[in-house]
Structures are given as C-alpha cells and as structure tokens.
Amino acid sequence: MVCVHFARTRQVAECLLGGQGTARPAACTISRKRGRVVRGLCAWPGNLPGSPGKNTQEFTPVRFPGWRACLTANCNWTCEDGRVAILVAWSALWALPEDWNWAARAPNALIWDLFERTYEKMAVQKVAILTAGGLAPCLSSAIGFLIETYDRVAKGVEIICYKDGYKGLLLGDKYVVDAEVRAKAHVLHRYGGSPIGNSRVKLTNIEDCLKRSLIKEGQNPQEVAADQLIKDGVDVLHTIGGDDTNTAAAELARYLKESKKGYNLTVVGLPKTIDNDVYPIRQTLGAWTAAEQGARFFENVVAEHSANPRMLIVHEVMGRNCGWLTACTARVYRSRLNRKQFLPSIGLTRERREVHGIFVPEMGFDIASEAERLRRVMHEHDCVNIFVSEGAGVESIAAEMESRGQQLPRDPFGHIKLDAVNVGAWFGKQFGAMIGAQKTLVQKSGYFCRSAAPNAKDLALIRRCCEKAVECALAGVSGVVGEDENAKGELRAIEFDRVKGGKPFDIDTRWFLDLLLDIGQKVGPKVAVMRTEE
C-alpha cells in the first residue's frame, strides 16, 4: 500500500508529472462510485523521484488539507502503456462527467484542469477580511496577498472586506473585491495603513458600541455581528490584528456555532503588531519595518543637537508593555551608523549621533546613577540621545499622577491613554534637570513608523503567512497563523486559546546585552510588566 500526497501548486504538479516527458498518461478512463474509500491501481514510472520502483502499485491517496469535502469514490485506472500520472484521485473527480476521457491530453493541462474543477466545488464560497486595532506596516500588503492567493488557487471564492474593522461588520458596511481589485491587488504592497480602514471596537463592550451608534438599545454586539456574517453568507473570516482582534473573531465563531444552529465559520487570523509581543508567535507582521522606519526617523531628528548646546533628545518609541521595538530600533539605528562616514576634525562625530541610553518597560534602572553617567556624556559630547519605550514606567508615573487627584482618560479596552501620561516628557523633565540640559527635545516616531509600507523582510514574511492562512482557511482550520515558538518555529495556524498579547521583551537576549555593553549602560533588574489587551 503506497500513500500518495497531492500536489499543492501547478509547479509541483508539473514537476511530479514530469514536464519533460517523465510520465505521459495514455488513454485513461475513470469509473467512480460514491460512498467508498478512494482506492485503485497506479503505475509508477521507474525514474520518478520517490517511486516504489515497480510498474504497478495499489495505493490509497491521502486527503490533502486544501479541500474540506474530500472525495469518497472508487477509482479504477487502466492505461494502454502501463504509465499513468500519479496524484489523480482528487475531490475534483466527483465533479467530472461519467464519460470523462483523458486520452491524449498533456499531463500539465490535465492536472491544472483538476485543480480548477476542485475549487469550484469546495465548501468555501465566500471569504471576508477585516483589519482592526492600531496600524502596522503589514495591513495593506496582507490584504493584497490574501486576495492574490485566493485568486491564484481558488478563483471561484467571493471576497468582501468590512470597512473599519468590527465597526463595518456591525453596520454591514463593506467593499466587494471585484475583478479590478483582483487584477491590481499587487498595488497594495506599496502602501502603509489599511485601505479598508481600522477601528478600535470591542464586541463585548456594549456601552461603547451604543455610544458610537454601532448597535441599538437592547442589542448584543456579538449577535449583531453574527447575524451580519450569516446574512453575507461568510464561510471564512480573516482578521488582521493583534491578539484581541483575533480572539474576538474566535469567540464570534464559537457564538455562531452554539447560538445560530451550528453555523460553521472558519476564522484565520494574521498577527499584526509592531510591538512583537504576541505569545507564542516568534515574529509579528510589520515589526521589522517599524524598527527600520524608527531608525530612519531618528537619523534626521538627531541632527537637532547642532541647533543648541547641551541638548537632550528623547526618542519615544511605541511599545506599551513590550520594549522589543525600542531595543530593535536602537539596534537598527546603530547598524546604520556603522555604514556612515564621519569627519571629527570639523565636529561631525559618531559620538554626538550615538544612542546613549535605552529604557524599556521590562528593565528597571537607578535614575540617579543613570543621570550621573549621562551627565558625563553631556559634558564630553555636548549632547545626550536616549531611546524610551512609551510604556516604560507608565504604571508608576500614572499612579503618581492619580495620587495627586489627576483623572487619566482610558480607551474602550480600559487602557490608560498614553498621551495623558506622556512618558517621553516625563523622562525629558527628570533627566533634563539632572544632567544640566539647556534644552530638551522629545520626539515620537510611532505614527511615522507604523504607517509605513513593509520592507522586503516583512513582505516575505507576510506572503508566507497569507499563503498559509488561505491553505488553512480552505481546509477549515481556524487559528492565528504565525511561526509557533512552541513548535520549533513551524508556520501554522496556532490555536486561539494559546494566543495572547503582552509577551515581554527578553532583556537577556544576547544582542540586547551587547547593545547595552556597546553604549556603556548597565543592565538593570528585570521588571514584571502587567499584561494588557490590544
């Protein structure tokens, strides 16, 4: 008994079928009968890679995960010359007429015809896409790759995109992906942001949904969203967002199954966040680009030290609970410095453009000793540049402000709005006074870097994740697609109950320790960071 796997792409099929004449089926006919296990005889050409080396073998094809309703039939094959193409017992066969004849047909065209017929009969008929949460340099491109992938492997599948995330789902507001969009989806890779729009809507926050007129009095947002998905006939929902966006979709699918007569919705999410802080995903989409863009941002800002003597420049980087982006931005910035030329004899020195301090939520520091170190830098180079995570010390700062009776606004998720705390300004005020700065400049790179188009490294990751997402969607496998740290980095649909935000940056990471050593900063004690949702 020989198990035969199915080819997933035209190229693989062509290779296995021997595009150069390795395997040429002669007049082959099919007979089939529903309700039985797929079995039959298959003649293997002896020179085909992986062949059992015999002319004829009994085989049982295995189910390829790209088709939910795999064939149950009885296939008997006969060939004039004893040579037959392998990979033939697909679910597509039940769509073929009884007298279907493959005589004298080229194997490549033969296989591709089967692929197209297969997808015409698949269970997935309509797919919906939405983006939610804050921006990241992956949203537009992820939409593009999803559309391109479906158009390549499942042309018959309809695609819609809900406008402004869950807001559009609640209101039934959507784009229909037409022929023009399918033909020009590649354009989306050149842009940042999300062409279909984002919003921060939490389906379990009834009060906020009412306030924003997304539901009516007495309605349940989850039920409204579920009814809209049913009305639109959606089989697969692709959510591109953080952990809350994706798990909210999973809860929606569970609600549909339990409360709407077993309605089956496959949810396949993509992990979007520049913080790179989602368990157990090795690398979230857009984070590499955000670090690169933050470095480019500071390359210009740092020149401001030449406008004033004894200047402190604070570069505030996004990252409420995770310092990965701050640390990686500093790392990328310094690697870019390594490629530059300087002219010290006229004052153009690397030291004045260097990173002198890095402060992240996961690492504590002694402000007095750090101020003393930075004061020496100021005295020697007439400027100090520090990188600060927007969430570094935010809980302590907020507690201090609230103890003085100050009310801090919160978003629909219950998070303290960081603009009200203004961590960068706090660091600037504290260090500015302690190191004798004559001027302090606080600059935030967040909106600049999160709205960028993805770089080449991110594009490659986005493409792989989107192709896997479509494969999982067609197989009816729900989850968040990413490189699973608990499965040796395998790219797969990670179970929703294992996906959560708030993964801290590991300050013991070798490159971070080397970074601190290079700039002369001591490694501080580890700090436990309270997890918050997206």
C-alpha positions as CSV (number, residue, x, y, z in Angstrom):
1,M,0.0,0.0,0.0
2,V,1.5,3.3,-1.0
3,C,0.2,6.7,0.2
4,V,0.2,9.4,-2.4
5,H,0.2,13.1,-1.4
6,F,-1.4,15.7,-3.7
7,A,0.5,18.5,-5.3
8,R,-0.4,21.9,-3.9
9,T,0.6,24.1,-6.8
10,R,0.8,24.0,-10.6
11,Q,4.6,23.9,-10.4
12,V,4.7,21.0,-8.0
13,A,2.2,19.1,-10.2
14,E,4.2,19.7,-13.3
15,C,7.4,18.5,-11.6
16,L,5.8,15.3,-10.3
17,L,4.1,14.6,-13.6
18,G,7.4,15.1,-15.5
19,G,7.0,18.1,-17.7
20,Q,9.9,16.9,-19.8
21,G,8.2,13.5,-20.6
22,T,8.9,11.6,-17.5
23,A,5.3,10.4,-17.2
24,R,2.8,10.6,-20.0
25,P,-0.6,9.1,-19.4
26,A,-2.1,7.4,-22.4
27,A,-5.9,6.7,-22.9
28,C,-7.1,6.6,-19.3
29,T,-10.7,6.2,-18.2
30,I,-12.4,6.7,-14.9
31,S,-15.2,4.9,-13.2
32,R,-16.4,6.1,-9.8
33,K,-18.9,5.2,-7.2
34,R,-19.8,7.4,-4.2
35,G,-19.6,6.3,-0.7
36,R,-16.5,4.2,-0.8
37,V,-12.9,4.8,0.2
38,V,-10.7,6.0,-2.6
39,R,-8.6,3.1,-3.9
40,G,-7.2,2.0,-7.2
41,L,-4.1,1.0,-9.2
42,C,-1.4,3.4,-10.2
43,A,1.5,2.6,-12.5
44,W,4.6,4.5,-11.4
45,P,7.3,5.3,-13.9
46,G,10.5,3.9,-12.5
47,N,12.5,7.1,-12.9
48,L,10.1,9.3,-11.0
49,P,11.6,10.6,-7.7
50,G,10.3,8.7,-4.8
51,S,8.7,6.0,-6.8
52,P,8.5,2.5,-5.4
53,G,10.4,1.1,-8.3
54,K,7.6,-1.2,-9.6
55,N,5.4,-0.9,-12.6
56,T,2.1,-1.1,-10.7
57,Q,1.2,-0.4,-7.1
58,E,-2.0,-0.5,-5.2
59,F,-2.5,2.9,-3.5
60,T,-4.7,4.8,-1.1
61,P,-4.4,8.6,-1.7
62,V,-4.4,10.7,1.5
63,R,-6.6,13.7,2.0
64,F,-4.9,16.9,1.0
65,P,-5.9,19.7,3.6
66,G,-6.8,22.1,0.8
67,W,-10.2,20.5,0.3
68,R,-12.8,20.2,3.1
69,A,-15.1,17.8,1.3
70,C,-12.6,15.3,0.0
71,L,-13.7,12.6,-2.4
72,T,-15.2,9.3,-1.4
73,A,-15.2,7.2,-4.5
74,N,-13.9,4.1,-6.2
75,C,-11.4,4.8,-9.0
76,N,-10.2,2.1,-11.3
77,W,-7.5,3.1,-13.7
78,T,-6.4,1.4,-17.0
79,C,-3.6,2.6,-19.2
80,E,-2.6,1.5,-22.6
81,D,1.2,1.6,-21.9
82,G,1.2,0.9,-18.2
83,R,2.2,4.5,-17.4
84,V,-0.2,6.8,-15.6
85,A,0.1,10.2,-13.9
86,I,0.1,10.0,-10.1
87,L,-1.8,12.4,-7.9
88,V,-5.1,11.8,-9.7
89,A,-7.7,10.8,-7.1
90,W,-8.8,14.3,-6.1
91,S,-12.1,15.5,-4.8
92,A,-12.4,17.1,-8.2
93,L,-13.3,13.8,-9.7
94,W,-16.8,13.8,-8.4
95,A,-17.4,17.0,-10.5
96,L,-16.4,15.3,-13.7
97,P,-18.9,13.7,-16.1
98,E,-19.1,9.9,-16.1
99,D,-17.6,9.5,-19.5
100,W,-14.7,11.8,-18.9
101,N,-11.7,10.8,-21.1
102,W,-8.2,11.9,-20.6
103,A,-6.9,10.4,-23.8
104,A,-4.0,12.2,-25.5
105,R,-4.2,15.2,-23.1
106,A,-1.0,16.8,-21.9
107,P,-0.4,15.9,-18.2
108,N,0.2,19.5,-17.1
109,A,-3.0,20.8,-18.5
110,L,-4.7,17.7,-17.1
111,I,-3.6,18.4,-13.6
112,W,-4.4,22.1,-13.7
113,D,-7.8,21.4,-15.0
114,L,-8.4,19.2,-12.0
115,F,-7.2,22.0,-9.7
116,E,-9.7,24.4,-11.1
117,R,-12.6,22.0,-11.0
118,T,-11.7,21.1,-7.4
119,Y,-12.0,24.6,-6.2
120,E,-15.3,25.2,-8.0
121,K,-16.8,22.5,-5.7
122,M,-15.2,23.5,-2.5
123,A,-17.2,24.2,0.7
124,V,-15.7,27.7,0.9
125,Q,-17.8,30.1,-1.2
126,K,-17.3,33.5,0.4
127,V,-14.4,35.0,2.4
128,A,-14.4,38.2,4.5
129,I,-11.4,40.2,5.5
130,L,-11.2,42.9,8.2
131,T,-8.3,44.9,9.8
132,A,-8.6,46.2,13.4
133,G,-6.6,47.9,16.1
134,G,-3.7,50.3,15.6
135,L,-1.8,50.4,12.3
136,A,1.2,48.4,11.4
137,P,3.3,48.2,8.2
138,C,1.6,45.0,7.0
139,L,-2.2,45.6,6.8
140,S,-2.4,46.8,3.2
141,S,0.0,44.2,2.0
142,A,-1.7,41.4,3.9
143,I,-5.0,42.2,2.3
144,G,-3.2,42.2,-1.1
145,F,-1.5,38.8,-0.6
146,L,-4.8,37.2,0.7
147,I,-6.6,38.4,-2.5
148,E,-3.8,37.3,-4.7
149,T,-3.6,33.9,-3.1
150,Y,-7.3,33.3,-3.4
151,D,-7.3,34.5,-7.0
152,R,-4.5,32.1,-7.8
153,V,-5.8,28.9,-6.1
154,A,-9.5,29.5,-5.6
155,K,-10.8,31.8,-8.3
156,G,-14.5,30.9,-7.6
157,V,-14.3,32.2,-4.0
158,E,-16.0,35.6,-3.4
159,I,-14.2,38.1,-1.2
160,I,-15.6,41.0,0.7
161,C,-13.8,43.4,3.1
162,Y,-15.6,45.0,6.1
163,K,-14.9,48.7,6.3
164,D,-13.2,50.0,9.5
165,G,-12.9,46.6,11.2
166,Y,-15.6,45.4,13.5
167,K,-17.4,48.7,13.0
168,G,-18.1,47.8,9.4
169,L,-19.2,44.3,10.4
170,L,-21.7,45.7,12.9
171,L,-23.1,48.1,10.3
172,G,-22.9,45.8,7.3
173,D,-20.6,48.3,5.6
174,K,-18.3,46.5,3.2
175,Y,-16.2,46.5,-0.1
176,V,-16.7,43.8,-2.7
177,V,-13.5,42.6,-4.2
178,D,-14.2,42.8,-7.9
179,A,-12.2,41.9,-11.0
180,E,-10.2,45.1,-11.0
181,V,-9.1,44.7,-7.4
182,R,-8.1,41.1,-8.0
183,A,-6.1,42.2,-11.1
184,K,-4.3,45.0,-9.3
185,A,-4.0,43.7,-5.7
186,H,-0.2,43.9,-6.0
187,V,-0.6,47.7,-5.7
188,L,-1.5,47.3,-2.1
189,H,2.1,46.1,-1.3
190,R,3.4,49.6,-1.9
191,Y,1.4,51.3,0.8
192,G,1.1,51.5,4.5
193,G,-2.1,51.9,6.5
194,S,-5.2,49.9,5.7
195,P,-7.2,50.7,2.6
196,I,-10.3,49.2,4.1
197,G,-9.9,51.1,7.4
198,N,-9.4,50.2,11.1
199,S,-11.2,51.0,14.3
200,R,-10.9,50.1,17.9
201,V,-14.3,48.3,18.6
202,K,-14.7,45.7,21.2
203,L,-17.7,43.5,20.7
204,T,-18.1,42.8,24.4
205,N,-18.2,46.5,25.2
206,I,-21.9,47.1,24.8
207,E,-21.8,50.6,26.3
208,D,-19.1,51.8,23.9
209,C,-20.9,50.3,20.9
210,L,-24.1,52.0,21.9
211,K,-22.3,55.3,22.4
212,R,-20.9,55.1,18.9
213,S,-24.3,54.2,17.4
214,L,-23.0,50.8,16.2
215,I,-25.9,49.0,17.8
216,K,-29.4,49.8,19.0
217,E,-30.6,49.8,22.6
218,G,-31.2,46.2,23.7
219,Q,-28.9,44.6,21.0
220,N,-25.9,42.4,21.7
221,P,-22.9,43.4,19.5
222,Q,-21.8,39.8,19.2
223,E,-25.3,38.8,18.0
224,V,-25.4,41.7,15.5
225,A,-22.0,40.8,14.1
226,A,-23.0,37.1,13.9
227,D,-26.3,37.9,12.1
228,Q,-24.4,40.1,9.6
229,L,-21.9,37.2,8.8
230,I,-24.9,34.9,8.2
231,K,-26.6,37.5,6.1
232,D,-23.5,37.9,4.0
233,G,-23.0,34.1,3.7
234,V,-19.4,34.3,5.0
235,D,-17.6,30.9,5.3
236,V,-14.2,32.2,6.3
237,L,-13.3,35.4,8.2
238,H,-9.7,36.6,8.0
239,T,-8.8,39.1,10.8
240,I,-5.6,41.0,10.6
241,G,-4.9,42.4,14.0
242,G,-3.5,41.9,17.5
243,D,-4.4,39.2,20.0
244,D,-7.7,40.9,20.9
245,T,-8.8,41.3,17.3
246,N,-8.2,37.6,16.5
247,T,-9.6,36.1,19.7
248,A,-12.7,38.2,19.4
249,A,-13.2,36.6,16.0
250,A,-12.7,33.2,17.5
251,E,-15.4,34.0,20.1
252,L,-17.7,35.1,17.4
253,A,-17.2,31.8,15.6
254,R,-18.0,29.9,18.8
255,Y,-21.1,32.0,19.3
256,L,-22.3,31.3,15.7
257,K,-21.8,27.6,16.2
258,E,-23.6,27.5,19.6
259,S,-26.3,30.0,19.1
260,K,-27.0,30.0,15.3
261,K,-27.9,26.4,14.7
262,G,-24.4,25.2,14.2
263,Y,-23.3,27.8,11.7
264,N,-19.7,26.9,10.9
265,L,-17.3,29.9,10.5
266,T,-13.6,29.3,9.9
267,V,-11.6,32.1,11.4
268,V,-7.9,32.5,10.3
269,G,-6.1,35.5,11.8
270,L,-2.9,37.2,11.0
271,P,-0.7,38.7,13.8
272,K,-0.4,42.4,13.4
273,T,1.6,44.5,15.9
274,I,4.7,46.5,15.7
275,D,5.4,45.6,19.4
276,N,6.2,41.9,18.5
277,D,4.6,40.9,21.8
278,V,2.2,38.1,21.0
279,Y,2.5,34.6,22.6
280,P,3.6,32.2,21.1
281,I,4.5,33.9,17.8
282,R,8.1,34.4,17.0
283,Q,7.7,37.4,14.8
284,T,4.6,39.5,14.3
285,L,3.9,41.2,10.9
286,G,5.2,44.8,10.5
287,A,7.5,44.9,13.4
288,W,10.8,44.7,11.4
289,T,9.6,47.6,9.2
290,A,8.6,49.7,12.2
291,A,12.1,49.3,13.7
292,E,13.7,50.3,10.4
293,Q,11.4,53.3,10.0
294,G,12.0,54.4,13.6
295,A,15.8,54.3,12.9
296,R,15.3,56.4,9.8
297,F,13.2,58.9,11.7
298,F,15.9,59.4,14.3
299,E,18.6,59.8,11.7
300,N,17.1,63.2,11.0
301,V,15.9,64.2,14.5
302,V,19.4,63.6,16.0
303,A,20.9,66.4,13.9
304,E,18.9,68.8,16.1
305,H,21.7,68.7,18.6
306,S,23.6,71.1,16.4
307,A,20.9,73.7,16.9
308,N,21.5,74.1,20.6
309,P,24.4,73.4,23.1
310,R,23.9,70.9,25.8
311,M,20.8,69.3,24.3
312,L,18.9,66.3,25.5
313,I,17.0,64.4,22.7
314,V,14.4,61.9,23.9
315,H,13.2,59.5,21.2
316,E,9.9,58.0,22.4
317,V,9.2,54.7,20.6
318,M,5.8,52.8,20.6
319,G,5.5,49.8,23.0
320,R,3.1,50.0,25.9
321,N,4.1,46.7,27.5
322,C,7.0,45.5,25.4
323,G,10.4,47.0,24.8
324,W,11.3,45.0,21.7
325,L,10.6,47.8,19.3
326,T,12.6,50.3,21.2
327,A,15.5,48.0,21.6
328,C,15.4,46.8,17.9
329,T,15.0,50.4,16.7
330,A,18.2,51.4,18.6
331,R,19.9,48.3,17.2
332,V,18.9,49.1,13.6
333,Y,19.8,52.8,14.0
334,R,23.3,51.9,15.3
335,S,23.8,49.4,12.4
336,R,23.0,52.3,10.0
337,L,25.5,54.5,11.8
338,N,28.1,51.8,11.2
339,R,27.8,52.3,7.5
340,K,28.2,56.1,7.6
341,Q,31.4,58.2,7.3
342,F,32.2,61.0,9.8
343,L,34.6,63.9,9.9
344,P,35.6,64.5,13.6
345,S,38.1,67.3,12.8
346,I,35.2,69.6,12.0
347,G,32.8,68.3,14.7
348,L,31.0,65.6,12.7
349,T,31.4,62.8,15.2
350,R,29.7,59.5,15.6
351,E,29.6,60.1,19.4
352,R,27.2,63.0,19.1
353,R,24.8,60.8,17.0
354,E,25.2,57.8,19.2
355,V,22.4,56.2,21.4
356,H,23.4,57.0,24.9
357,G,20.6,55.3,26.8
358,I,17.8,52.7,26.3
359,F,14.8,52.4,28.6
360,V,12.2,49.7,28.2
361,P,9.3,48.5,30.4
362,E,11.0,45.2,31.3
363,M,14.2,46.7,32.7
364,G,14.4,48.8,35.8
365,F,17.1,51.5,36.3
366,D,18.5,53.6,39.0
367,I,17.7,57.2,37.9
368,A,20.5,58.8,40.0
369,S,23.3,56.5,38.7
370,E,22.0,56.8,35.1
371,A,21.8,60.6,35.4
372,E,25.4,60.6,36.6
373,R,26.5,58.5,33.6
374,L,24.6,60.7,31.2
375,R,25.9,63.9,32.7
376,R,29.4,62.7,31.9
377,V,28.3,62.1,28.3
378,M,26.8,65.6,28.1
379,H,30.0,67.1,29.4
380,E,32.1,65.3,26.9
381,H,29.9,65.5,23.7
382,D,27.6,68.4,24.5
383,C,24.5,66.3,23.8
384,V,22.7,63.2,25.0
385,N,20.3,60.9,23.0
386,I,18.1,58.4,24.7
387,F,15.5,55.9,23.4
388,V,12.5,55.4,25.6
389,S,9.5,53.0,25.2
390,E,6.2,54.8,25.5
391,G,5.2,52.3,28.3
392,A,8.5,52.5,30.3
393,G,7.5,53.1,33.9
394,V,4.0,54.1,32.8
395,E,2.2,52.5,35.8
396,S,4.5,54.2,38.3
397,I,4.1,57.6,36.6
398,A,0.3,57.1,36.3
399,A,0.0,56.1,40.0
400,E,1.9,59.3,40.9
401,M,-0.4,61.5,38.8
402,E,-3.6,59.9,40.1
403,S,-2.3,60.2,43.7
404,R,-2.3,64.0,43.1
405,G,-6.0,63.7,42.1
406,Q,-5.5,63.8,38.4
407,Q,-8.0,61.9,36.3
408,L,-6.5,59.9,33.5
409,P,-8.7,59.1,30.4
410,R,-8.9,55.4,29.3
411,D,-9.8,53.8,25.9
412,P,-12.6,51.3,25.2
413,F,-10.2,48.5,26.3
414,G,-9.7,50.1,29.7
415,H,-6.1,51.2,29.0
416,I,-4.8,54.5,30.3
417,K,-4.3,56.7,27.3
418,L,-0.6,57.1,26.9
419,D,-0.8,60.7,25.6
420,A,-2.2,61.6,29.0
421,V,0.8,60.1,30.8
422,N,3.4,61.3,28.2
423,V,6.3,59.1,29.3
424,G,8.8,60.8,26.9
425,A,8.1,64.2,28.5
426,W,8.5,62.7,32.0
427,F,11.9,61.2,31.1
428,G,12.9,64.5,29.5
429,K,11.9,66.5,32.5
430,Q,13.6,64.2,35.0
431,F,16.9,63.7,33.1
432,G,17.0,67.2,31.7
433,A,17.2,68.8,35.2
434,M,19.7,66.1,36.5
435,I,22.2,66.3,33.6
436,G,22.1,70.0,33.2
437,A,20.5,70.1,29.7
438,Q,19.9,73.6,28.4
439,K,17.2,72.3,26.0
440,T,15.2,69.1,25.9
441,L,13.5,67.8,22.7
442,V,11.0,64.9,22.9
443,Q,10.2,63.3,19.5
444,K,7.8,60.4,18.9
445,S,8.3,58.1,15.9
446,G,5.2,56.0,16.4
447,Y,2.9,57.4,13.8
448,F,5.8,57.7,11.3
449,C,6.9,54.1,11.6
450,R,3.6,52.3,12.0
451,S,2.1,53.8,8.8
452,A,4.9,52.8,6.5
453,A,4.8,50.3,3.7
454,P,6.5,47.0,4.6
455,N,10.2,46.4,3.8
456,A,11.5,43.4,1.9
457,K,12.0,41.3,5.0
458,D,8.4,41.9,6.2
459,L,7.0,41.4,2.7
460,A,8.5,37.9,2.6
461,L,7.0,37.0,6.0
462,I,3.6,38.5,5.1
463,R,3.5,36.5,1.9
464,R,4.3,33.2,3.7
465,C,1.7,33.8,6.4
466,C,-1.0,34.8,3.9
467,E,-0.4,31.7,1.8
468,K,-0.6,29.5,4.9
469,A,-3.7,31.4,6.0
470,V,-5.5,30.6,2.7
471,E,-4.4,27.0,2.9
472,C,-5.8,26.7,6.4
473,A,-9.0,28.5,5.5
474,L,-9.7,26.1,2.7
475,A,-9.0,23.2,5.0
476,G,-11.4,24.6,7.6
477,V,-8.6,25.0,10.2
478,S,-9.0,28.0,12.5
479,G,-6.3,29.8,14.3
480,V,-3.7,32.6,14.1
481,V,-1.0,32.0,11.5
482,G,2.5,32.5,12.7
483,E,5.8,30.9,13.5
484,D,5.0,28.8,16.6
485,E,7.8,29.2,19.2
486,N,6.5,26.1,20.9
487,A,6.7,24.0,17.7
488,K,10.2,24.8,16.7
489,G,9.1,27.8,14.7
490,E,6.8,25.9,12.4
491,L,4.5,28.2,10.4
492,R,1.0,27.1,11.3
493,A,-2.5,28.1,12.5
494,I,-1.9,28.5,16.2
495,E,-4.9,27.6,18.4
496,F,-6.7,30.7,19.6
497,D,-6.6,29.6,23.3
498,R,-2.8,29.8,23.1
499,V,-2.6,33.2,21.5
500,K,-2.4,36.2,23.8
501,G,-0.7,39.6,23.9
502,G,1.7,41.1,26.4
503,K,4.7,38.9,25.7
504,P,7.6,40.8,27.3
505,F,10.9,41.5,25.6
506,D,13.6,39.3,27.0
507,I,16.3,41.6,28.2
508,D,18.7,38.7,28.4
509,T,18.6,38.4,24.6
510,R,22.2,38.4,23.5
511,W,22.0,41.2,21.0
512,F,20.4,43.5,23.6
513,L,23.1,42.7,26.2
514,D,25.7,43.5,23.6
515,L,23.9,46.7,22.7
516,L,23.9,47.9,26.3
517,L,27.6,47.0,26.6
518,D,28.5,49.0,23.5
519,I,26.8,52.2,24.8
520,G,28.1,51.8,28.3
521,Q,24.8,51.2,30.0
522,K,24.4,48.7,32.9
523,V,21.8,46.0,32.6
524,G,19.0,46.8,35.0
525,P,16.9,44.4,37.1
526,K,14.0,42.7,35.4
527,V,10.6,44.2,35.8
528,A,7.3,42.3,35.6
529,V,5.1,44.1,33.2
530,M,1.3,43.9,33.6
531,R,-0.3,42.5,30.5
532,T,-3.0,44.5,28.7
533,E,-5.0,43.6,25.6
534,E,-4.6,45.2,22.2
